């Protein structure tokens, strides 16, 4: 089924590619689980970035991913103070529990898998700016994804 709107159809195709990569990398059961983990990690990352950097990175996302990236976002008071791996992973865990996904209980593995997927789909220059804007401990998570 297509929407007959090329921009929408292209976004759906690209989003499905992202979800397939995550599903395969993390050995998830289906695209729904891939969506849940992608959304959880992106929301925590978004909240840790300054608004301009979050917007710059999101500009490279498919329209559909960009939509749920910004869903519920309040740029005032950003970035949130998330300086350690433990804080970041704790927030990912919280996001996963909010989605009622107890099976997806390994936030480190999930985060590293999603960050690895971002490396495939976002330009190296943009990701480098994102990574350099993070505290050293959070940059280490990205190094584990490389």
C-alpha angles and dihedrals in degrees: 000000000000132000093224086233107108095207091053094044091049091050091051091049093049093045090052088052090053092048092047091052092050093044092052096041093050097034092236124171099238149345091274091064090045089052092050094052094043091051093046095051094041092052092052092045091047091052092050094052127080108255095251092054092046089053093046092052094044091053087074094052123097110264092254094051090046088054096056091038089063096036108125093358119155107188093192111102095019138176098053116219101258106145106154136056089241092056092047094047091045090056091048088051090050091051091050092050090049087059089051094239107142091161089065093063103137105087094177094055091043094048093048090048093052093045089051089053091050088056088060096048109032124063117263092236093056093044090049090056090049093047094047090052091059127085115263095257091056091047086059089063088057092049088056089055094053 
